[in-house]
Amino acid sequence: MYGTQGTRRRRLIILAEFLVGVVAMVTLGSWLLASSDGLGGRAIGLWFIGAGLNYAPLSGYAIKLMRPGALDAELAGVDVGRELGRYTVLQLWVFVPLSLVVFDLRDALSRRRARTTPR
């Protein structure tokens, strides 16, 4: 969401991309799943649904980072140039159906455990 300048316009475009990704890919996948007679068409439909659902946690994070100062606070002390290269590769996980959903659930459970564990 930051890129090289972190403008509000860039954040809005990325948020729109994520929201459209969820709706369009899940809709297309559902249509393929419902209208296909063969196993191949249904498999592609399931892939579209799973990959589209990956955009849901991304949308949630994008919404959280839209608050004034939230993105800057998240990036405090981070070498943005170095991290851009790393995340360019990591974004390929969006193509693995439900992977980002699973990662998000795992992180949420870890945070919940950390809050409830006595110190």
C-alpha positions, 0 to 999 in steps of 0.5 A: 500500500505504500509503494515508493510514496504512500499516497492516499490515492494509491491506498484507495486504488489498492483497496478498490482492487482488493474489494473488486477481487473478492467480489469478482473472483468469488462471483465468477467462481460461483458461476463456473461451479454452478454452470459447469458439467465437467470436473475441470470447470468445477475445479477452476470454479473452486480455484477462483472462489479460493483465490478470491477469498484470499482478497478478503483479509487483504481488504480488511488490512487495507481498510485498517491502514486507511486510517490517518497515520496507521500506515506510517505507524505500521512502517515505522523503522522499516526499510521500505525499499528492501521490504518491497522486494520481499513482498513482491515475491510473497504476493504470489501466495494470493494464487494459492486458494485460501492460503491468505485466509489460513495465514490470517486465521493462524495469526489471529489465533496466535494474537488471541493466545498471546492475550489470554496467556498469563504472564 
